[in-house]
Amino acid sequence: MPETPLPELLPVTVQDMAQAREARALKQQALLKAHGKTLICLTMNIAGAVKLNSLIKDAFHEGVMMVSDTLAANHIKVLYRDQSLSRTGSEAFFCADSEPLRVKRLMVRLEDRNPLGRLLDIDVLDLDGTKISRNEVAQPPRKCLLCEEPVTACARSRRHSAQDLFSAAMLIIRQHFDEQFAADVSSFAVRALLTELAATPKPGMVDRKDSGCHRDMDFFTFLDSAAALAPYFHTCVRLGAHAVTPKGCFLSLRAEGALAEGRMLRATKGVNTHRGAVFSLGILCAAAGYARAHHLGMNPEVLSDISSQMTSEALQAELDGMKQPNTFGEALMKGRLAGARAEAAQGFPTVLHTALPALEKALEEGKTLNDACICALMAVMSVAEDSVLLRRAGPERSELVRLKAKELLKQGCPDEEMVKFDEQCTLWNVSFGGSADLLAAALLMRSLRDSRWQPDQIEELMKKQN
């Protein structure tokens, strides 16, 4: 079921805001007296009577993170910090062990950094409680959200309505987080590819040790490929976010996928490194975009369901219309969905029920991420229909390899045995590209599930504070 968005809180009155300002001033005085250091007070520039909703809450937390990161990057020690949400607005306090003018310069940079910064009101107070002005650090006054004139002039003349200013602020916040989400998911996808690549030893595959049975590619070929795919994953997120239904997204996704393959081949000088990942991870990125746009959360089960809705009918129709198979994977299907297509159409069941549980189990047992990835890969190899494996090894040897993977998984994937298995697969010219793609998909799902984009319990927090 969709997440219930945070409802608009009751409008605040002039008296409410006056009381909030008085309480903030008293807290500022108390903090200055207690710590004797430069004080930063962060609030939000939101016009109108509604001072807090889900968008404003998210923007405030982004502002808190920006202030914290800026202080840390400039090696400024924070002696005290606190933040709160209320219907009169959000506020955060930082007692910073640094000279006030230096802190003000840093905070002005945040306010002017991007459109979201224009909604942050970051006061810096000297030890005697005096607010440091922008003029004191040789910076111009802030501009209006709507007309770019000095904000004080517009406020005095009441040039714009509170509703227009509020709507402009909400648009800035939406656009900021849309872009941040797409950038984050794209980075998760690239990180998933790089983590899968780095996991060592992988039987017969390219890893940090060697190139396995592959003679036309190495570790650096995969690095080039993964980096080239970042813009594609970003686009997939945006396509999913703008789709009315999951089904409506898939045709656009296929077109972008074809372009991404071309970009990959240019980066690798014609070597197919990530064609399967372009397909699988592109679908998951689009599913994440759709899930966020429709308040569905980032749980693997949700992403699985959206992926299935997105692809099942289209892939089956594509199969029904296929007259002559062009690849080994297509020939393998023989009138049924198989391999990567079957995984996508069914919502990546091997990722959901095999790779992710194996990865989590290994991590809970104390294994490193590298070793947990190897265990998850063995789990996938023991059950997945891998067209790359079948093409290289044939059915009989493929079955032997699957049984060996299952045996190694039961043993906990010991290093010495994994090295021997790697050497044997290399000797047999056996590789598991399809299984590696499913491991990458599991890593992407895990990153999304554990990210800041997973809905929180803000409604309960708001009830407690109001």
N, C-alpha and C positions, 0 to 999 in steps of 0.2 A: 504494500500500500504506500502511496506517496506520503512523504513527511509533511506534517501540518506546519505551514509557515508560521513564524511568530506573528501574532496579531498586533495590529497597531494599538499602542497604549492610549489611555485617555489623554486628551490634550491638556497641557499645563497652562496655568494661569500666570498673570504677571506677578501675583503674590507668591506663587510657587517658585518662580525663578528668582525672585528677590531673596527668599529664604535660602535657596540653594547657594546663591552667591555669598550670602552672609556666612553660611556654614563653611563654604570653601575658604573664605578669608580667614576664619578662625583656625581652620586646620593648617593653613599655610603658616600662620604666626606660630602655632604650636610646633610645627616641624622645623622651622627656622631656629626657634629657641632650643629645641632638643638636640639638633645636629650641627647647627652653626655652619652650614655649607650651602652652596648654590642650590636653589630649589627650582625644579622644572614642574610645571603644572600643565597637563594635556587635557583639553576638552575638544568638542566638535563644533565647527561653525555650521549650524543647521538652523535655517530660518523657519519661522512658523511655530505652531503650538505643539507639534509632535516632535519630541526630541530623541525618541528611541524606538527603533523597530529592528527587524533582523538585518537589514542592510546597514544601518547606522552602527549596530553592534559589531558587525564584521569589520567595517571601516575603522572603528575605534581600536579593535584588537590589532589590526594591521598597523595603526599609528603607534600603539604601545610597542609593538615589535620593532618598528623602524627606529624609535627613540632608543630602545634597549640595544639594538645592533649598532647604532651610531656611537653610543657611549662606549660599548665594548671595543669597537674598531679603533677608537681613539684613546684606548687605555685609560678611560675615566672610571674610577671606582664608584659604584653606587652603594651608598651607606643605608639607604632605605628606599623601598618602593611599595606602592599600594595602588590598587585600581578598583573601581566600583561601577556598577550599572544601576541607573535608576530612571524613573520616568521623566525627571528633570534634566537628564543627560548623563553622559558617561564622563568620568574624570580619573586621571592617573597622576601620581606624584612620584618624583624621583629626587632624592637628595644626592647631588653629584659632587664629588671631591675634585673640583676644578674651578678655575677662575671664571666669574660670571660672563664676561664679554666673550671668552672663548666658547663657552657653552651656547651663548646666544647665537653666535655665528653658525655653529653646527646645526642648531634648531631651525634657523632661517633657511638653511640649505634644504632641510627636509620639507619645510612649508612650500618652497619654490621648486622642489624636485620634479613633481609630476602633477597632473590634475587632482589626484586624491590629496596631495599635500595641501591644496588650497582649502580643503575642508578641515584641516587640523589647526587648532588654535593652541600654540605651544608658548606659554608664558615662561619667562626665565626671571627669577627674583633674586636680587642681591641680598646680602646678609641682613640688611636693615629692612627688607621687605619691599624695596623699590623694584618695579618691573623695568627690565632693560628693554628699551625701544629698538625698533629696526633702524631708526636713524642713528643710534649710538654705534652701530656696527656698519654704518655707511651703506645701508640697503634701502631701496625705495619702499613706499607704503604698499600694502597688499591691494590687489585689484579685484573688482567685482566679478562674480561668476558669469554674469550675463553680458556686460558691455565693456569690460576691460578698463573702465575708469577706476580711480581710487575708490576703495570700498567705503571710506568714511564719507565721501561726497555723495555717493548713491544712497547711503543710509540716511543722511541728513535730509535729502530731498525726497526720500521715499519713492525713488524713480521706478522701482520694481516691486511687484506684489510679493508677499511672503510665499504664496503658493508657487509662483514662477521660480523663485529662488530655491524652494524646497524641491521642486521637480528637477531643476538643474543639478542639484546636489545628488539626488537619487540616480540620475543618469550617469554622472561621473563615477559613482560607486559601482554601479552595474558594469559599466565598461571596464573599469579597473579590474574587477574580479573575474570577468569573462576572460580577459587577456591573461591574468595570472594563472587561472585554472588551466587554460590551454597550454601555457608555457610549462607549468608543473607536470601535466600529464605527458607532454612530449619528452620532458627530461626523465620521467619515470620509465618511459618506453625505451629510450636510448640506454639508460642505466641497466634495464633488464637485459638488453642485448649484450652490453659490455660485461655484466656479471656472469651471464651464461658463457660468454667467450673466455673469461678469465678462469672459470672453474676448471681445475686440473687434478688428476688426469681424466680426460674424456676419451672413451674407447674409439680409436680410429679417427678422432676429430681434431680440429685445430684448437689448441689451448696454449697456455703459457710455456709449456714444455717443448712442443713441436707442432708440425702441421698434420700429424697422423697420416692417413692414407692419401691426403690431398697434395697434389703436386703443383696446382695452379694458383694456390692461395696460401697465405700465412696469417699470423696474428695481426700484422699491420694492415693487411687487406681488409680484415673485418673491422678494424678501427675506422678506416676510411669509409667503409660502407655504413656503419652505424651513425657516424657523424652526418653523412649525407642525407640520412632519412629523418633527421629531426624536424625539418619544415613539413614533411609529409604527415608526421604524427600530429603536429600542431593543427594542420588543416583538417585531419580526420575528427579531432575534437570539435572544431567549429561546425563541421558538417552535421555531426550528431546533435549538437546543441540547437541547431536551426531546423532540424527535421520535425515535421508534424507527427509522423509515426516512424517507428524503426524501419518498417518496410520501405518507406519513401527515401531512405538514406542510402540504400545499398548501390543503386546505379551510379550515383555521384561518387561513391566510395570506390567503385571499380575503376572509374575513369581516373581518379587521383592515384590509385594503386598502379595503374599502367605508367603514369608519369613518374611515380616514385621508382619503379623498376628501371626506367631509363636513367634516372639520376644515379641510382645504385651502380648500374653498369658503367656509366661514365667515370664514377669515382674509383671503381675497381678495375678499369680498363677491360671490361667485358666479362668479368668473373661473376657468376651467380653465387653470392654469399648469403643473401637474406630474402630471397623471393618468398619463401614460406612465411617469414616474419612480417613482410610487407602485408600479406593477406591477414594473418591471425592478429597481429598487434594493431594493425589499422582498424580492424573491426572492434577490438576492445577499446581503443581510444575513442572511436565514434560512440560506442555504448556508454562510455563514461561521460561524454558530452551530453548525450541524451538524458542520462540518469540525473545529472546535475540540473539540467534545464527543467526537468519535471519533478524535482524534489524527491528522488527515489533512493538516495543514499549511494554509497560506494561499496556495498557488500558484494563479495564474489557471486552470490546467488542471484543478485539483481543484475549484475553485468552479464551473467550467463543467460538469463532469461531474455534480456534485450538483444544479445547477440543472436540467439536462436530466432527471435521474431524478425530480426533484420535480414537474416540470410536464408532461412530454410526454404521458403517458397521460391525465391529467386534462384538458388542453387539447384533445386530439383527441376525447375523449368529449364535451366541451362543444360542440365544433364539430359532431360527428355528431348531437347532439340539438337543434341550433339550427334552428328552423323559419323564423323571419323575422329577417333582420339588423336590428339596431337602430342601428348606426353605419356610417359610411363604411368604417371598417377591417374590420368584419364583412362588409359587402357585397363588399369587395375579395377576401376569402378564397375565395369560390366553391368551397366544398368542400375547401379545403386550408388549412393553417395558413399565415398570412402576417404580415408586419409584426412587431410586438412579440411576438405569440404564437409565431411561428415562431422568432424569436431565442431566446426563453426555452426552448422545447421542444428546440432543438438545442444548448443550452448557450452561447448568445450568441456564435456563431462570428464575427460581424462585429467584436465587441469584441476577441475573442481573436486573430484573424488579420489584422485591419485597423487598428482604432483604437489598440490598445496598441502594436503595432510602429511605426506612424506617429508616435505620441507619443514613444516612446523614441528613434527615429531623429532626430527634430527636436531633442530635448534633447541628444543626443550631438553634434549638429552645432553646439551652442552657442546655440540659439534660447532665448528666454525661455519661461517656462511659458505665458504668453499666446499667443505665436506658435506654440508647439508644439501648443497646443490647437486653434488655427485650422487648422494642417496636418492634425491628426488628424480634425477635423471635415470637411475637404475630402475626406480619404480615405474616410470613412464615406459622405459624400454621393454619392461617385462609384460606390458599389457597393450601398448599402442600399436595400431596398424601403420607402420612407417614405410611410406612408398620409397624413400631414399634407401632404406635398408633392403627392401625387397628387390629393388632394381640392382643394387650392388651385389647382394648375397644370394638371391634366389630363395624360394620357400623353405628348403630343408635347412640350409645354414642359418637362415633367419630364425628358425625355431630353436636351433642350438644356442644361438646368441641370446635369445630371450630367456631361455632357461638358465643360462649362466648369469644374466643380469638379476634374475629373481634370487638365485643362490647367493650372490654377492650382497644383495640387499638384506637377506636374512642374517648374514654375517656382520652387518654393519658397515659394509664397504671398506674393508681394511686397505690401507695404502699399498702394501706390497702386492696384494691380490689384484687391486685395481690397475697397478702398473703392468702386471702380467696380462691382464685382460686387454688393456690398451695396446700392448705390443702384438697380441694375437689378432686383434681386429685390424690393426695396421697391416699385418702380414697378409690377412685375408682380403684386404682392400674393402673393408666394411666400414660404413659410416652411418650416423643416426641423425641426419639433419632434421627430420620431422619431429623426433623426440626432443631435440635441442630447442626447437621453436616452441614446443609446449612448455618446456621449462621456463623459457623467457616469458611466456604468457602468464605462468604462475607467479613469477617474480613481479610482473606488472600488476596483476590482481592484488597481490600482497601489498605493494606500495600504495595503491589506491585505497585499499581497506584501512591502512594505518595512517593515511595522510590527514592533513588539517581539513580536507574537504569532506570528511565523514561528518554527517550532521551530529551536533551535540545536543545536550539537554537544556538549552537556553531557556525554554519555557519554565522549567522548574526553578531555575536560578532567578528568573524575573519574579516569580510568585513569592519567593522568599524575601526578596529585597523590596517588594512593594506591598 
